[in-house]
């Protein structure tokens, strides 16, 4: 287990930057343990919805957690608009950092995360595998 604090800067795409941070080191499995910051744009898929909902303006990232796999991330976040309205859901691409985002990423060397179709749920769900070289 390798815990890494990350600070993202203005203009970065939150989800893409976290995926790049993992993949740049050759990793394929991580958890986002916590995240706070500010966004200028958020794209969230609400529970049961098929499409992303865009929220623009001065937005506070109140919380962030989830998994990053080799072929897809599953991140949940809660954001607050400038008037204090709170909305949460699945974070899509296009969540743009306004001033900062402070993230705690836990990499899992020796493990592979993949998202694979699940007939029961109808979604691509997390499949966890230990790397054969680490089974000892």
C-alpha positions as protocol buffer text, in pm:
chain_id: "A"
residue {
  index: 1
  type: UNK
  ca { x: 0 y: 0 z: 0 }
}
residue {
  index: 2
  type: UNK
  ca { x: 131 y: 342 z: -99 }
}
residue {
  index: 3
  type: UNK
  ca { x: -54 y: 654 z: 16 }
}
residue {
  index: 4
  type: UNK
  ca { x: 10 y: 970 z: -184 }
}
residue {
  index: 5
  type: UNK
  ca { x: -124 y: 1319 z: -115 }
}
residue {
  index: 6
  type: UNK
  ca { x: -188 y: 1508 z: -439 }
}
residue {
  index: 7
  type: UNK
  ca { x: -261 y: 1874 z: -502 }
}
residue {
  index: 8
  type: UNK
  ca { x: -429 y: 1955 z: -831 }
}
residue {
  index: 9
  type: UNK
  ca { x: -406 y: 2305 z: -974 }
}
residue {
  index: 10
  type: UNK
  ca { x: -642 y: 2539 z: -1160 }
}
residue {
  index: 11
  type: UNK
  ca { x: -769 y: 2411 z: -1494 }
}
residue {
  index: 12
  type: UNK
  ca { x: -698 y: 2043 z: -1436 }
}
residue {
  index: 13
  type: UNK
  ca { x: -971 y: 1787 z: -1498 }
}
residue {
  index: 14
  type: UNK
  ca { x: -1011 y: 1620 z: -1159 }
}
residue {
  index: 15
  type: UNK
  ca { x: -1090 y: 1266 z: -1277 }
}
residue {
  index: 16
  type: UNK
  ca { x: -840 y: 1263 z: -1563 }
}
residue {
  index: 17
  type: UNK
  ca { x: -560 y: 1400 z: -1341 }
}
residue {
  index: 18
  type: UNK
  ca { x: -616 y: 1129 z: -1078 }
}
residue {
  index: 19
  type: UNK
  ca { x: -615 y: 855 z: -1341 }
}
residue {
  index: 20
  type: UNK
  ca { x: -294 y: 997 z: -1490 }
}
residue {
  index: 21
  type: UNK
  ca { x: -131 y: 1009 z: -1147 }
}
residue {
  index: 22
  type: UNK
  ca { x: -193 y: 636 z: -1102 }
}
residue {
  index: 23
  type: UNK
  ca { x: -108 y: 525 z: -1456 }
}
residue {
  index: 24
  type: UNK
  ca { x: 209 y: 736 z: -1478 }
}
residue {
  index: 25
  type: UNK
  ca { x: 360 y: 515 z: -1209 }
}
residue {
  index: 26
  type: UNK
  ca { x: 250 y: 194 z: -1387 }
}
residue {
  index: 27
  type: UNK
  ca { x: -31 y: 130 z: -1139 }
}
residue {
  index: 28
  type: UNK
  ca { x: -369 y: -19 z: -1214 }
}
residue {
  index: 29
  type: UNK
  ca { x: -544 y: -13 z: -875 }
}
residue {
  index: 30
  type: UNK
  ca { x: -612 y: 271 z: -632 }
}
residue {
  index: 31
  type: UNK
  ca { x: -864 y: 411 z: -390 }
}
residue {
  index: 32
  type: UNK
  ca { x: -936 y: 779 z: -349 }
}
residue {
  index: 33
  type: UNK
  ca { x: -960 y: 806 z: 29 }
}
residue {
  index: 34
  type: UNK
  ca { x: -1056 y: 1172 z: 53 }
}
residue {
  index: 35
  type: UNK
  ca { x: -1076 y: 1487 z: -150 }
}
residue {
  index: 36
  type: UNK
  ca { x: -1169 y: 1852 z: -101 }
}
residue {
  index: 37
  type: UNK
  ca { x: -1121 y: 2167 z: -303 }
}
residue {
  index: 38
  type: UNK
  ca { x: -1294 y: 2399 z: -546 }
}
residue {
  index: 39
  type: UNK
  ca { x: -1424 y: 2352 z: -898 }
}
residue {
  index: 40
  type: UNK
  ca { x: -1541 y: 2584 z: -1173 }
}
residue {
  index: 41
  type: UNK
  ca { x: -1741 y: 2307 z: -1337 }
}
residue {
  index: 42
  type: UNK
  ca { x: -1871 y: 1971 z: -1214 }
}
residue {
  index: 43
  type: UNK
  ca { x: -2025 y: 1689 z: -1416 }
}
residue {
  index: 44
  type: UNK
  ca { x: -2222 y: 1448 z: -1201 }
}
residue {
  index: 45
  type: UNK
  ca { x: -2442 y: 1150 z: -1280 }
}
residue {
  index: 46
  type: UNK
  ca { x: -2717 y: 1138 z: -1022 }
}
residue {
  index: 47
  type: UNK
  ca { x: -2851 y: 809 z: -885 }
}
residue {
  index: 48
  type: UNK
  ca { x: -3051 y: 624 z: -1149 }
}
residue {
  index: 49
  type: UNK
  ca { x: -2981 y: 882 z: -1421 }
}
residue {
  index: 50
  type: UNK
  ca { x: -2832 y: 800 z: -1757 }
}
residue {
  index: 51
  type: UNK
  ca { x: -2682 y: 1139 z: -1838 }
}
residue {
  index: 52
  type: UNK
  ca { x: -2436 y: 1365 z: -1662 }
}
residue {
  index: 53
  type: UNK
  ca { x: -2563 y: 1688 z: -1508 }
}
residue {
  index: 54
  type: UNK
  ca { x: -2341 y: 1994 z: -1547 }
}
residue {
  index: 55
  type: UNK
  ca { x: -2302 y: 2240 z: -1260 }
}
residue {
  index: 56
  type: UNK
  ca { x: -2102 y: 2556 z: -1333 }
}
residue {
  index: 57
  type: UNK
  ca { x: -1984 y: 2848 z: -1121 }
}
residue {
  index: 58
  type: UNK
  ca { x: -1797 y: 2871 z: -793 }
}
residue {
  index: 59
  type: UNK
  ca { x: -1828 y: 2518 z: -654 }
}
residue {
  index: 60
  type: UNK
  ca { x: -1684 y: 2366 z: -338 }
}
residue {
  index: 61
  type: UNK
  ca { x: -1579 y: 2000 z: -353 }
}
residue {
  index: 62
  type: UNK
  ca { x: -1702 y: 1879 z: -14 }
}
residue {
  index: 63
  type: UNK
  ca { x: -1601 y: 1515 z: -43 }
}
residue {
  index: 64
  type: UNK
  ca { x: -1457 y: 1269 z: -292 }
}
residue {
  index: 65
  type: UNK
  ca { x: -1399 y: 895 z: -273 }
}
residue {
  index: 66
  type: UNK
  ca { x: -1391 y: 594 z: -501 }
}
residue {
  index: 67
  type: UNK
  ca { x: -1177 y: 357 z: -703 }
}
residue {
  index: 68
  type: UNK
  ca { x: -950 y: 396 z: -1003 }
}
residue {
  index: 69
  type: UNK
  ca { x: -910 y: 91 z: -1226 }
}
residue {
  index: 70
  type: UNK
  ca { x: -704 y: 30 z: -1538 }
}
residue {
  index: 71
  type: UNK
  ca { x: -1010 y: 77 z: -1759 }
}
residue {
  index: 72
  type: UNK
  ca { x: -1234 y: 311 z: -1565 }
}
residue {
  index: 73
  type: UNK
  ca { x: -1292 y: 498 z: -1244 }
}
residue {
  index: 74
  type: UNK
  ca { x: -1584 y: 494 z: -1003 }
}
residue {
  index: 75
  type: UNK
  ca { x: -1573 y: 820 z: -812 }
}
residue {
  index: 76
  type: UNK
  ca { x: -1846 y: 969 z: -593 }
}
residue {
  index: 77
  type: UNK
  ca { x: -1846 y: 1330 z: -487 }
}
residue {
  index: 78
  type: UNK
  ca { x: -2052 y: 1590 z: -310 }
}
residue {
  index: 79
  type: UNK
  ca { x: -2031 y: 1953 z: -420 }
}
residue {
  index: 80
  type: UNK
  ca { x: -2187 y: 2277 z: -299 }
}
residue {
  index: 81
  type: UNK
  ca { x: -2282 y: 2568 z: -521 }
}
residue {
  index: 82
  type: UNK
  ca { x: -2219 y: 2933 z: -427 }
}
residue {
  index: 83
  type: UNK
  ca { x: -2568 y: 2953 z: -273 }
}
residue {
  index: 84
  type: UNK
  ca { x: -2504 y: 2648 z: -55 }
}
residue {
  index: 85
  type: UNK
  ca { x: -2707 y: 2390 z: -248 }
}
residue {
  index: 86
  type: UNK
  ca { x: -2545 y: 2048 z: -217 }
}
residue {
  index: 87
  type: UNK
  ca { x: -2557 y: 1785 z: -489 }
}
residue {
  index: 88
  type: UNK
  ca { x: -2377 y: 1454 z: -514 }
}
residue {
  index: 89
  type: UNK
  ca { x: -2328 y: 1164 z: -749 }
}
residue {
  index: 90
  type: UNK
  ca { x: -2084 y: 988 z: -981 }
}
residue {
  index: 91
  type: UNK
  ca { x: -1809 y: 1223 z: -1101 }
}
residue {
  index: 92
  type: UNK
  ca { x: -1758 y: 1232 z: -1475 }
}
residue {
  index: 93
  type: UNK
  ca { x: -1489 y: 1397 z: -1681 }
}
residue {
  index: 94
  type: UNK
  ca { x: -1513 y: 1774 z: -1698 }
}
residue {
  index: 95
  type: UNK
  ca { x: -1486 y: 1850 z: -1326 }
}
residue {
  index: 96
  type: UNK
  ca { x: -1242 y: 2139 z: -1361 }
}
residue {
  index: 97
  type: UNK
  ca { x: -1034 y: 2257 z: -1065 }
}
residue {
  index: 98
  type: UNK
  ca { x: -1095 y: 2625 z: -986 }
}
residue {
  index: 99
  type: UNK
  ca { x: -828 y: 2704 z: -723 }
}
residue {
  index: 100
  type: UNK
  ca { x: -714 y: 2372 z: -576 }
}
residue {
  index: 101
  type: UNK
  ca { x: -807 y: 2012 z: -512 }
}
residue {
  index: 102
  type: UNK
  ca { x: -637 y: 1822 z: -232 }
}
residue {
  index: 103
  type: UNK
  ca { x: -664 y: 1446 z: -272 }
}
residue {
  index: 104
  type: UNK
  ca { x: -539 y: 1147 z: -74 }
}
residue {
  index: 105
  type: UNK
  ca { x: -475 y: 860 z: -316 }
}
residue {
  index: 106
  type: UNK
  ca { x: -398 y: 507 z: -196 }
}
residue {
  index: 107
  type: UNK
  ca { x: -218 y: 302 z: -461 }
}
residue {
  index: 108
  type: UNK
  ca { x: -232 y: -76 z: -433 }
}
residue {
  index: 109
  type: UNK
  ca { x: 82 y: -227 z: -586 }
}
residue {
  index: 110
  type: UNK
  ca { x: 40 y: -596 z: -651 }
}
residue {
  index: 111
  type: UNK
  ca { x: -328 y: -561 z: -736 }
}
residue {
  index: 112
  type: UNK
  ca { x: -517 y: -507 z: -1060 }
}
residue {
  index: 113
  type: UNK
  ca { x: -857 y: -342 z: -1076 }
}
residue {
  index: 114
  type: UNK
  ca { x: -1069 y: -386 z: -1389 }
}
residue {
  index: 115
  type: UNK
  ca { x: -1426 y: -286 z: -1465 }
}
residue {
  index: 116
  type: UNK
  ca { x: -1613 y: -571 z: -1636 }
}
residue {
  index: 117
  type: UNK
  ca { x: -1977 y: -614 z: -1742 }
}
residue {
  index: 118
  type: UNK
  ca { x: -2195 y: -759 z: -1467 }
}
residue {
  index: 119
  type: UNK
  ca { x: -2510 y: -931 z: -1594 }
}
residue {
  index: 120
  type: UNK
  ca { x: -2682 y: -892 z: -1257 }
}
residue {
  index: 121
  type: UNK
  ca { x: -2645 y: -513 z: -1231 }
}
residue {
  index: 122
  type: UNK
  ca { x: -2616 y: -420 z: -1599 }
}
residue {
  index: 123
  type: UNK
  ca { x: -2310 y: -205 z: -1528 }
}
residue {
  index: 124
  type: UNK
  ca { x: -1935 y: -248 z: -1562 }
}
residue {
  index: 125
  type: UNK
  ca { x: -1844 y: -341 z: -1205 }
}
residue {
  index: 126
  type: UNK
  ca { x: -1514 y: -365 z: -1020 }
}
residue {
  index: 127
  type: UNK
  ca { x: -1319 y: -690 z: -1046 }
}
residue {
  index: 128
  type: UNK
  ca { x: -1024 y: -721 z: -808 }
}
residue {
  index: 129
  type: UNK
  ca { x: -731 y: -950 z: -884 }
}
residue {
  index: 130
  type: UNK
  ca { x: -400 y: -998 z: -711 }
}
residue {
  index: 131
  type: UNK
  ca { x: -111 y: -1002 z: -956 }
}
residue {
  index: 132
  type: UNK
  ca { x: 20 y: -1354 z: -1007 }
}
residue {
  index: 133
  type: UNK
  ca { x: 377 y: -1242 z: -927 }
}
residue {
  index: 134
  type: UNK
  ca { x: 259 y: -1128 z: -582 }
}
residue {
  index: 135
  type: UNK
  ca { x: 70 y: -1445 z: -481 }
}
residue {
  index: 136
  type: UNK
  ca { x: 391 y: -1584 z: -331 }
}
